[in-house]
């Protein structure tokens, strides 16, 4: 057994910062602002990394990065908008917003057990020709919230059930979050049947539902979701390095062995990092602690740790508000506290 003593040869530098944000979106917007500030001081995007415990923790941030025209590459999980289950739910929302969206209709119809390409084509053809083909009829459909969604045709019961759900969700009185909740109730049995890892995907969809709560209209939500991350450097900021730079988004597991000038750890929130599941086992909790150590030691110059203070966990019914237990007891002489509101 050898004694290990950790030390640093680096003198000076900034203190790491612990940033408490009012909510998830405030955290995301703050991180985007700091990335732009770091970039303006001459730190290339490829020298900046945003790290997180689980892939779905970056979903809200991915949307804000796209809106800010910041290109990024994600490691250790799919980009939010690329996951098939999220694409499914977005297709339902697109159909609500535009009943003539043939691509989305085909997607959601093909999710129904027993419905093949021929039946889907027949239903879509009926929708386009008999229900929304005439301009007057289409105007009535979109202004009268339920007229279009009447059950019609000799469709299978499962198709009629879909129309019933869409009719319920399209009500003008419901917000995007309420529409999404209605869709997710209908979609959950499909999710369970299609995916062995449905529990993990369900967590993604809970995050998606939380995100919809800040939108006032489905159109605004879909517009933000349609934004693709740019494939060139940040606009209006001249790049001193390669013509194309990318910010790194990465799970902590995928960051092992790597270093960046600047590291931002997001979602350092009790119940998310460490996860609730890890509390059941001392061994799992120690693994979570090691992950926090790995994340913090990826930074060469700047380290920032953030957490949102108001996250509703639908699985447990709890509101998560406290920073990670791994940060407890670290004084202000070592970790500078910030609050963003």
C-alpha positions as CSV (number, residue, x, y, z in Angstrom):
1,X,0.0,0.0,0.0
2,X,1.4,3.4,-1.0
3,X,0.4,6.7,0.4
4,X,-1.1,9.1,-2.2
5,X,-1.0,12.9,-1.7
6,X,-2.6,15.1,-4.3
7,X,-1.1,18.5,-4.9
8,X,-1.0,21.2,-7.6
9,X,1.9,23.2,-9.0
10,X,-0.4,25.9,-10.5
11,X,-0.4,29.2,-8.7
12,X,-3.2,31.8,-8.8
13,X,-6.2,31.6,-11.1
14,X,-9.9,32.0,-10.5
15,X,-11.9,30.1,-7.9
16,X,-14.4,27.5,-9.3
17,X,-17.9,28.9,-9.2
18,X,-21.1,27.3,-7.9
19,X,-24.1,28.8,-9.7
20,X,-27.7,28.4,-8.5
21,X,-30.3,29.1,-11.2
22,X,-34.0,29.7,-10.7
23,X,-35.0,26.9,-13.1
24,X,-33.7,24.7,-15.8
25,X,-34.1,27.2,-18.6
26,X,-32.4,29.9,-16.6
27,X,-29.5,27.5,-16.1
28,X,-29.3,26.9,-19.9
29,X,-29.5,30.6,-20.8
30,X,-26.8,31.4,-18.2
31,X,-24.5,28.7,-19.6
32,X,-25.0,30.0,-23.2
33,X,-24.1,33.5,-22.0
34,X,-21.0,32.3,-20.2
35,X,-19.9,30.3,-23.3
36,X,-20.2,33.4,-25.5
37,X,-18.2,35.4,-22.9
38,X,-15.5,32.8,-22.7
39,X,-15.4,32.7,-26.5
40,X,-15.0,36.5,-26.7
41,X,-12.0,36.4,-24.4
42,X,-10.3,34.2,-27.0
43,X,-11.0,30.7,-25.7
44,X,-11.9,28.5,-28.7
45,X,-15.1,26.5,-28.5
46,X,-13.2,23.2,-28.7
47,X,-11.5,24.2,-25.4
48,X,-14.9,24.5,-23.7
49,X,-16.9,21.5,-22.5
50,X,-20.3,21.1,-20.8
51,X,-20.5,17.9,-18.7
52,X,-23.5,16.2,-17.2
53,X,-24.4,13.0,-15.4
54,X,-27.1,11.8,-17.8
55,X,-27.7,12.5,-21.4
56,X,-31.2,14.0,-20.9
57,X,-29.7,16.7,-18.6
58,X,-28.5,18.6,-21.7
59,X,-31.9,18.6,-23.6
60,X,-32.9,22.1,-22.7
61,X,-29.4,23.4,-23.2
62,X,-29.3,22.0,-26.7
63,X,-32.3,24.1,-27.7
64,X,-30.8,27.3,-26.3
65,X,-27.4,26.6,-28.0
66,X,-29.2,26.2,-31.3
67,X,-31.1,29.4,-30.8
68,X,-27.8,31.2,-30.0
69,X,-26.2,29.7,-33.1
70,X,-23.5,27.9,-31.2
71,X,-22.3,24.6,-32.9
72,X,-21.8,21.6,-30.6
73,X,-21.0,17.9,-30.7
74,X,-22.6,15.6,-28.1
75,X,-20.8,12.5,-26.8
76,X,-22.4,9.8,-24.6
77,X,-25.9,10.0,-25.9
78,X,-28.1,11.2,-28.7
79,X,-29.0,14.8,-29.3
80,X,-32.4,15.5,-28.0
81,X,-34.0,16.1,-31.3
82,X,-32.5,12.9,-32.8
83,X,-34.2,10.4,-30.4
84,X,-37.0,8.4,-32.0
85,X,-39.4,8.6,-29.0
86,X,-39.0,12.4,-28.9
87,X,-39.6,12.5,-32.7
88,X,-42.8,10.5,-32.2
89,X,-44.2,13.0,-29.6
90,X,-43.2,16.0,-31.8
91,X,-45.1,14.3,-34.7
92,X,-48.3,14.3,-32.6
93,X,-47.8,18.0,-31.9
94,X,-47.1,18.8,-35.5
95,X,-50.4,17.1,-36.6
96,X,-52.3,19.2,-34.0
97,X,-50.7,22.4,-35.4
98,X,-51.1,21.4,-39.0
99,X,-53.6,18.6,-40.0
100,X,-52.0,18.6,-43.5
101,X,-48.6,17.4,-42.3
102,X,-48.5,14.1,-44.2
103,X,-45.1,13.0,-42.9
104,X,-46.2,13.4,-39.3
105,X,-49.5,11.6,-39.9
106,X,-47.7,8.7,-41.4
107,X,-45.3,8.5,-38.4
108,X,-48.0,8.4,-35.8
109,X,-50.4,6.1,-37.7
110,X,-47.6,3.6,-38.2
111,X,-47.1,3.5,-34.4
112,X,-50.5,1.9,-34.0
113,X,-50.4,-1.9,-33.8
114,X,-52.1,-3.4,-36.8
115,X,-51.8,-0.4,-39.0
116,X,-49.6,-0.8,-42.0
117,X,-48.5,1.4,-44.9
118,X,-51.8,0.7,-46.8
119,X,-54.1,1.7,-44.0
120,X,-52.0,4.7,-43.1
121,X,-52.1,5.9,-46.7
122,X,-55.9,5.5,-46.8
123,X,-56.4,7.5,-43.7
124,X,-54.0,10.3,-44.8
125,X,-55.7,10.4,-48.2
126,X,-59.1,10.7,-46.6
127,X,-57.8,13.5,-44.3
128,X,-56.3,15.5,-47.2
129,X,-59.1,15.0,-49.8
130,X,-62.3,14.7,-47.8
131,X,-61.6,16.8,-44.7
132,X,-59.0,19.5,-45.5
133,X,-58.9,19.5,-49.2
134,X,-61.2,22.5,-49.6
135,X,-60.0,25.8,-48.4
136,X,-63.3,26.7,-46.7
137,X,-63.4,23.4,-44.9
138,X,-59.8,23.7,-43.8
139,X,-60.3,27.2,-42.4
140,X,-63.2,25.9,-40.4
141,X,-61.1,23.0,-39.2
142,X,-58.4,25.2,-37.8
143,X,-60.7,27.8,-36.3
144,X,-63.2,25.4,-34.8
145,X,-61.0,23.4,-32.5
146,X,-62.9,20.1,-32.6
147,X,-64.7,19.9,-35.9
148,X,-61.8,18.4,-37.8
149,X,-61.1,15.8,-35.2
150,X,-64.5,14.1,-35.4
151,X,-64.4,10.3,-35.7
152,X,-65.2,9.4,-39.3
153,X,-64.7,6.6,-41.8
154,X,-64.6,2.9,-41.3
155,X,-61.3,3.0,-39.5
156,X,-60.0,0.4,-37.0
157,X,-60.8,1.1,-33.4
158,X,-57.2,2.0,-32.6
159,X,-57.3,4.7,-35.3
160,X,-60.5,6.1,-33.8
161,X,-58.8,6.1,-30.4
162,X,-56.0,8.2,-31.9
163,X,-58.5,10.7,-33.3
164,X,-60.3,10.9,-29.9
165,X,-57.0,11.7,-28.2
166,X,-56.1,14.4,-30.8
167,X,-59.6,15.8,-30.5
168,X,-59.1,16.1,-26.7
169,X,-55.6,17.6,-27.1
170,X,-56.4,20.2,-29.7
171,X,-58.8,22.2,-27.4
172,X,-57.9,25.9,-27.6
173,X,-58.1,26.1,-23.8
174,X,-55.2,23.9,-23.2
175,X,-51.5,25.0,-23.1
176,X,-48.7,23.2,-24.9
177,X,-47.8,21.5,-21.6
178,X,-51.4,20.2,-21.2
179,X,-51.5,19.1,-24.9
180,X,-48.2,17.2,-24.4
181,X,-49.5,15.6,-21.2
182,X,-52.5,14.3,-23.0
183,X,-50.3,12.9,-25.8
184,X,-47.9,11.3,-23.4
185,X,-50.7,9.4,-21.6
186,X,-51.8,8.0,-24.9
187,X,-48.2,7.3,-26.1
188,X,-46.9,5.5,-22.9
189,X,-48.3,2.1,-23.8
190,X,-46.7,2.4,-27.3
191,X,-43.4,3.4,-25.7
192,X,-43.5,0.3,-23.4
193,X,-44.3,-2.0,-26.3
194,X,-41.7,-0.6,-28.7
195,X,-38.6,-0.1,-26.5
196,X,-37.0,-2.4,-23.9
197,X,-35.4,0.6,-22.3
198,X,-38.7,2.5,-22.0
199,X,-38.0,3.6,-18.5
200,X,-34.9,5.6,-19.6
201,X,-36.9,7.0,-22.6
202,X,-39.8,7.9,-20.3
203,X,-37.4,10.0,-18.3
204,X,-36.5,11.8,-21.6
205,X,-40.1,12.5,-22.2
206,X,-40.7,13.8,-18.7
207,X,-37.9,16.3,-19.3
208,X,-39.5,17.2,-22.6
209,X,-42.8,17.8,-20.9
210,X,-41.1,20.0,-18.3
211,X,-39.6,22.1,-21.2
212,X,-43.1,22.6,-22.8
213,X,-44.3,24.4,-19.6
214,X,-42.4,27.6,-20.5
215,X,-44.2,27.9,-23.9
216,X,-47.4,29.7,-24.6
217,X,-48.1,28.2,-28.0
218,X,-47.4,24.9,-29.8
219,X,-46.1,26.9,-32.8
220,X,-43.4,28.6,-30.8
221,X,-42.4,25.3,-29.3
222,X,-42.1,23.6,-32.7
223,X,-40.2,26.5,-34.1
224,X,-37.5,26.1,-31.4
225,X,-37.4,22.4,-31.8
226,X,-36.9,22.8,-35.6
227,X,-33.7,24.7,-35.1
228,X,-30.7,22.7,-36.1
229,X,-27.3,23.3,-34.5
230,X,-25.2,25.3,-36.9
231,X,-22.2,23.7,-38.6
232,X,-19.9,26.7,-38.5
233,X,-18.4,29.0,-35.9
234,X,-20.5,31.4,-33.8
235,X,-21.7,34.2,-36.0
236,X,-20.2,37.7,-35.5
237,X,-17.2,36.3,-33.6
238,X,-14.0,35.8,-35.6
239,X,-12.4,32.5,-35.0
240,X,-8.6,32.6,-34.3
241,X,-8.4,28.8,-34.9
242,X,-9.9,26.4,-37.4
243,X,-12.8,27.6,-39.6
244,X,-15.1,25.2,-37.9
245,X,-15.3,25.0,-34.1
246,X,-17.6,22.9,-31.9
247,X,-18.5,23.1,-28.3
248,X,-18.3,19.7,-26.5
249,X,-21.4,18.4,-24.7
250,X,-20.6,15.2,-23.0
251,X,-21.7,12.8,-20.3
252,X,-19.1,12.5,-17.5
253,X,-18.5,8.8,-18.4
254,X,-17.5,9.8,-21.9
255,X,-15.1,12.6,-20.7
256,X,-12.7,10.3,-18.8
257,X,-9.1,10.9,-19.9
258,X,-9.9,14.2,-21.6
259,X,-9.2,17.9,-20.5
260,X,-10.5,21.3,-21.6
261,X,-9.5,24.8,-20.7
262,X,-13.0,25.5,-19.5
263,X,-15.5,23.0,-18.0
264,X,-19.1,23.7,-17.0
265,X,-20.8,21.0,-15.1
266,X,-24.6,21.3,-15.3
267,X,-27.4,19.8,-13.2
268,X,-25.2,19.3,-10.0
269,X,-28.6,18.8,-8.3
270,X,-29.4,16.4,-5.5
271,X,-31.7,13.7,-7.0
272,X,-30.1,14.2,-10.5
273,X,-26.3,14.0,-9.5
274,X,-26.2,11.8,-7.5
275,X,-29.3,10.1,-8.9
276,X,-32.1,9.0,-6.6
277,X,-31.4,5.4,-7.4
278,X,-27.8,5.6,-6.1
279,X,-29.0,6.4,-2.6
280,X,-30.0,2.8,-2.1
281,X,-26.4,1.6,-2.3
282,X,-23.2,2.8,-0.7
283,X,-21.2,1.4,-3.6
284,X,-23.3,3.3,-6.2
285,X,-23.1,6.5,-4.2
286,X,-19.3,6.2,-4.2
287,X,-19.3,5.7,-7.9
288,X,-21.4,8.9,-8.2
289,X,-18.8,10.7,-6.0
290,X,-16.0,9.4,-8.3
291,X,-17.9,10.8,-11.3
292,X,-18.0,14.2,-9.7
293,X,-14.3,14.0,-9.1
294,X,-13.7,13.1,-12.7
295,X,-15.9,15.9,-14.0
296,X,-14.2,18.6,-11.8
297,X,-10.7,17.5,-12.8
298,X,-11.3,17.8,-16.5
299,X,-10.8,21.6,-16.2
300,X,-7.4,23.2,-16.7
301,X,-8.2,26.9,-16.2
302,X,-11.9,27.5,-15.5
303,X,-14.5,25.4,-13.7
304,X,-18.1,26.3,-13.2
305,X,-20.8,24.1,-11.6
306,X,-24.4,24.9,-12.0
307,X,-27.8,23.6,-10.8
308,X,-31.4,24.6,-11.2
309,X,-33.3,25.2,-7.9
310,X,-36.8,24.2,-8.9
311,X,-37.1,20.9,-10.7
312,X,-40.3,18.7,-10.4
313,X,-39.4,15.0,-10.6
314,X,-42.6,13.3,-11.9
315,X,-41.5,9.8,-11.0
316,X,-41.1,10.6,-7.2
317,X,-43.5,13.6,-7.0
318,X,-40.7,15.6,-5.3
319,X,-39.4,19.1,-6.1
320,X,-35.6,19.0,-6.3
321,X,-34.0,22.2,-4.9
322,X,-30.7,21.4,-3.2
323,X,-27.2,21.3,-4.8
324,X,-25.4,17.9,-4.9
325,X,-24.3,16.5,-1.6
326,X,-20.8,16.2,-3.1
327,X,-20.5,20.0,-2.8
328,X,-21.7,20.2,0.8
329,X,-19.1,21.6,3.2
330,X,-17.0,23.3,0.6
331,X,-16.4,26.9,1.8
332,X,-16.6,30.1,-0.2
333,X,-12.8,30.3,0.0
334,X,-12.7,27.3,-2.4
335,X,-16.0,27.6,-4.3
336,X,-17.4,31.0,-5.2
337,X,-21.3,31.0,-4.9
338,X,-23.4,32.7,-7.5
339,X,-27.2,33.0,-7.9
340,X,-29.0,33.7,-11.2
341,X,-32.6,34.8,-11.1
